[in-house]
Amino acid sequence: MSALAIHRHRIASLLDLAVHQRLTIVVAPPGYGKTVLLAQWAHAHPRQRVRWLTLRPEDDDAATLARDLRDALGAPAPAPDRLGSARHDGGDLDGRPSFVTALFGELERVAPTTLVLDDFHILSNPVLLDDLAALIEHAPLSLRVVIATRVDPPPRYYRLGVSDALVELRQDDLAFTTEEARELVRRLTGSDLPADQIDKLVTRTEGWAVGLQLAALSLRERTDVAGFVDAFAGDDRHVADYLTEEVLRRQPEATRRFLLCTSVLDRMSGPLCDAVTGETGAQAMLEELDRSSMFVTRLDARRSWFRYHQLFRSLLRRHLHDEDADLERALLHRAATWHLERGELEVAVRYLAEAGAWDEVLGEAVADGPEMLALGRAAAIATWIELVPARVRAGDVGVQLLEAGALVVAGETGRASGILDAVDAAADLPAEPRVVADVLRAAAALQEGAPAEAVAGAERVLAALGELDESRLPDVLGLTSTVADVGTAARVVRGAGLTYLGRLDEARADLAAVPEGAHAMWQVGALGSLALVEAWSGRLSTADQLGSRALALARQCRLEVEPVTTDAYVALIEVAHQRGDLERARALLEEASRRPTSDRWRHVSFLLATEEALVALAEGQPAAGLTVLAARRMNERRQYPDALVARRRAVHAQLLLKAGDLDGAARTLDLAPLETSEVVAARARLAVERGDLRGARALAEGWPDRPRPRASLERRLWLAVLDHLGGDETAAQRAMLEVVAEAEIEQNVGLFGSRPALALARSVYREAPTPFLRSVVERPASASQARPVKELVEQLTEREFMVLPFLPTRLSNVEIAETLGVSLNTVKTHLKHIYRKLGVAGRSEAIAAAERLHLW
């Protein structure tokens, strides 16, 4: 079945309801094919009795209408290609004022019939319309009526809907779909248009049948099809002629003037139209235009807002511009004023730009920048500025810096850099705009994952602060209004850059110096970066407080945009997984990933991927962690900071160790650009897994002393582990107790996540149990995935590997069964088989055997 046939079939399916309902109303503007579709439907049902009456102005007389109705009910429906009035001469109805009673008797004798009343909008006599409604409502059930009209009938006709005796078809139902439009254009032009061009035509015409046909007729005369489709609007000759003749010229002058004046509006309401036209009664006019299908679409159920059909509006705008361009500009300016008074800035600025009020557009960009930043819409400021012709804004350094700042906040750092280059190239540029340009460039470098450049730029800014005249500082979005603001911005950028470079102590000094009275964006950035510094330093409580404050302030000030909150999220995820709260860590990861993120902020996805892999490692899911890193591989064309790359390599190696790939872990660690505490920890674990205790001790003794206190704590932990593995249990227990005491302050259970550290923790717990140690050892062990173990004669099954991690906990068999969602007997059976295969008598021996065999 062809697309056009599908269109007819779709409408016919809806019209088929007409033979089951008392009344069907088909209402749409001219050109939606009401008459043709009804005629085609009628002739597609030859076994049904369908009668046709095309109404004319004379039918506004009761006697004439009664005669035509009587004659139509006995006449055949017209052929689709010969649509006309089914009228014959007949006698009068004795001059009675109402024809309803006279027709009732005759209708009782009429065979089951569907009566089509075409051009119903011709009728305007209210008494006649009321009588006809009564006739339809009380006629025998054998009579079904279909009304085709451009104008909504009076409300009485819609009351039948209460009893489900009414079917409505409107312009949305008659509109062509994309596939239907494709075939229509193919038939009329003889060629296929690409999908994107058909989509554009359907969007422009809103599926209007005549609009599509007129577009196809115009296409026959064009060689540049793509250009025509892009430009197609109401000023196309065929469209303009049709709408002008069929719609616009048929309107009373007052209606025509209203249509022209309000055509400047994207969306219309009564109060807005009153303000634009300078008159009253706009709401009633809009409702009448909607009722009369004047290519008006209502946008809400309360009929408060409307819009014109795109092609109709385009035609109206052309007429308005041709008749009075000055009036057009004045109307646009009034619309802008109305929206400005209501705080609807973006809509207002669009109207100002259309009016060519360039100075006002730039004035709004400057004045509204801080508010738009607070709304998370700073990018709109750059869009506003770009609306202004380049010749108008050329040489205005303040405007250039404002545009660059908006682009930096939006993550459009490449475009911002081009503008900043133009600023730097300006002759005799004063120190103040040059310093603001420098701080914006530094912020852009930070976003692009180039912290060394960001730090260098921020240091240039800080060195120049003493030379600045505050009264000459360009204010960018309220972020650089004072010398103190500029200094704060530079310290935040430098602090964040130093954090990514691994220079945490220096970063802490910068970030802690940001005053509470600073702009909220700088406060959020400083708190988030400082939280990350403390999280990576092992001060989990402080990091938790700072990160939570950063996000709370961002929400309060509506600054939840990338990348200003990234560090806060990464810090809180780090705290959660180090404290063993993996559910919270996952929730934070999901929240961070749901936030709008630009691909340009590559370091954001870099940081979050590393944290997600760490969480997977803590969950005992090395394959999932490796998948995360594989999906977000480091872009080899981008040079990430060595400290971040080293952290990623360390996490990657830990995942490979967990998966049993020792050689892969070694190769990964060899690629680490720095010997950070995390990299050394991974090397130490690798050495232990290989049985190289001497090599592991050499690593521990040469452990980095930064960041503090985490590096010191990790070093002492591994020295204790090595004492334990070397048989010096007394030294191991003493050192481990000190490590546990310090870790307990921060509730850092993640410190003991490796197999050797956890084994020592269990040993200490048996001798000196504490609530904190219990929380460490009672967490389910991270079991390896089911795999062959060469030391075992009979291998563990996948189900037994699922039970194995619960052995070190104090969960009872009943609690293990509930956790796994299996029966108690199933757990007992699995434990019995595990003990037999490991050659042990009970749970404690099974734990020791599992540790010895590296089963977790």
Secondary structure, 3 states (H helix, E strand, C coil): CCHHHHHHHHHHHHHHHHHCCCEEEEECCCCCCHHHHHHHHHHCCCCCCEEEEECCHHHHCHHHHHHHHHHHCCCCCCCCCCCCCCCCCCCCCCCCCCCHHHHHHHHHCCCCEEEEEECHHHCCCHHHHHHHHHHHHHCCCCEEEEEEECCCCCHHHHHHHHHCCEEEECHHHHCCCHHHHHHHHHHHHCCCCCHHHHHHHHHHHCCCHHHHHHHHHHHCCCCCHHHHHHHCCCCCHHHHHHHHHHCHHHCCHHHHHHHHHHCCCCCECHHHHHHHHCCCCHHHHHHHHHHCCCCEEECCCCCCCEEECHHHHHHHHHHHHHHCHHHHHHHHHHHHHHHHHCCCHHHHHHHHHHCCCHHHHHHHHHHHHHHHHHCCCHHHHHHHHHHCCHHHHCCCHHHHHHHHHHHHHHCCHHHHHHHHHHHHCCCCCCHHHHHHHHHHHHHHHHHCCCHHHHHHHHHHHHHHHHHCCHHHCCCCCCCCCCHHHHHHHHHHHHHHHHHHCCCHHHHHHHHHCCCCCCCHHHHHHHHHHHHHHHHHHCCHHHHHHHHHHHHHHHHHCCCCCCCCCHHHHHHHHHHHHHCCCHHHHHHHHHHHHHCCCCCCCHHHHHHHHHHHHHHHHHCCCHHHHHHHHHHCCCCCCCCCCHHHHHHHHHHHHHHHHHCCCHHHHHHHHHCCCCCCHHHHHHHHHHHHHCCCHHHHHHHHHCCCCCCCCHHHHHHHHHHHHHHHHCCCHHHHHHHHHHHHHHHHHHCCHHHHCCHHHHHHHHHHHHHCCCHHHHHHHCCCCCCCCCCCCCCCCCCCCHHHHHHHHHCCCCCCHHHHHHHHCCCHHHHHHHHHHHHHHHCCCCHHHHHHHHHHCCCC
